[in-house]
């Protein structure tokens, strides 16, 4: 299986957060995709350009920035093989950080008496990524590459 090159945006209105997931792709291709899929003045492409300057040496990362009152996140894996357990583990790692940050920024307590909200959000984010990967694989198989 070849590496994917697929990006998508997730707007979590409840958390006032936008997440850019990129599974594969270059800095330039991600910024181009985001510019074409966000409204002018959103601040998201500019955030990515700033944050991605320092990220060229590592294989995957998660970054966060606040723009006005909205939080913006980037989860970027420079290469992603959907058949690789290591790539899925790295994705789970970044989603865990994302979940913890989103809940912590809402001052949600995480302990044995209050972990369900974290579990639901974490599961939801995994589901979204899984559906996006399946969609990308289907597009690749059908010869329709959208992003």
N, C-alpha and C positions, 0 to 999 in steps of 0.2 A: 504494500500500500504506500502510495506517495504521501508526502507531506501536504497538508491543507494550506490554503491561502484564503482565509475567510475572516471577515470582520463583521461585527454587528453592534448596535447600540441597544442598551436596555435603560429605559427611563423608569426609575422607581419613584413614582410620585409620592407615595406614602412617606418615603425617607428623604424626599427632596434631593435625590441623587441621580446622576447619570453615570452609567458604566459603559466603557468602551471595551469590548472583548475583541482581541485579535489573535487568531490562531494561525500563525504564519504571517508572512508579509513583511514589508520593509516600512521604515518610518515614513517614507514618502507616500507609499500606497495607503497606509492607515490614515494619514492626515488628509489625503485626497478623498478617501471614502467618507471621513467624518465631515469634511467641508460640504460634500454633496448631500449629506443626510442630517444636517443640523441647520437651525435658523441663524442668519447673520446676527452677530452680536451675542451669541450664546457663550462665547469665551472658550468653548471646548477645543477647537483647533489650535488656538493660541496656547492653551494649557499643554496640549500634547507636544507641540513644538518645543516648549521650554523643557518639559519633563524628559522628553526622549533624547535630548542632546547628550545626556550622561549615560544612556542605557545601551550604548552600542556594544559593550563588551560582555554583557551577561546574556544568558539564554532565555530567561523568563523573569518577569517582574510584575509587581503591582505597585502603582503609585496613586497618590491622592492629592487633590488640591481643592481649595474652596474658592469659588468664583461668586462674588456677591453672597447670596444665601444658599447657593446650591453647591453640593459636593460633587466632584467629578473624579472618577476613578478610571484607571487604565489597567487592564490585565492583558499583558502582551507576551505571547510565547512565540519566539522568533521562528521556531519550527514546531509543527505538531503532527505527529503520526497517530491517527486514531486507533491503530493497532498496538500502540506502545503503552504498556502498563506504567512505565516511568513518566510518560507525558500526561497520562490521566492523573497520576499521583501529584505531579507538579501543579496541574490545574486545580485539584482538590486543595492543595496547600494554599494557593492564592485565593481561592474562594473562601477558605476558612478565615484568612486575614481580612478579607472584605467583609464577611459576616460579622466578625468581632468588631471591626471599626464602625460599621453602620450601627450596630446595637450599642456600642460604647458611647458613640457620639449622641445617642438618645438617652444616655445615662441609665440604660437597662442593666440591671444587676445580673451577673452570670454566676450561678452556683447550683447546687443540687436541687434547691427548691424552685429555681427559676431558670430552667434551661430550654424549655419548650419553644419560646419565641426564637431563640437562636437556631434550634434544630429546624424549625419550619422555614426560616429564611435561608439557611444553608441548603436545605433540600430543594427549595424553590430555585436558587441560583444554579445548583447542579442540574436540575431538570432543564432549565433554560439553555445552559451550555450543551447538554446532551442533545436537545432538540435542534440546536443550531448546527452541531456537528452532523447529525443525521441529515439535515436539510442540505448542508454543503456536500455531503457524500452523494446524495441523490442527484443534486445538480451536476456534480462531476460525472456521475455515471450516465446521466441523460445528455451530457455534453452542453449543459447550460451553466456557464459560470457567471454569476451576477456580480460578485465582488472579489 
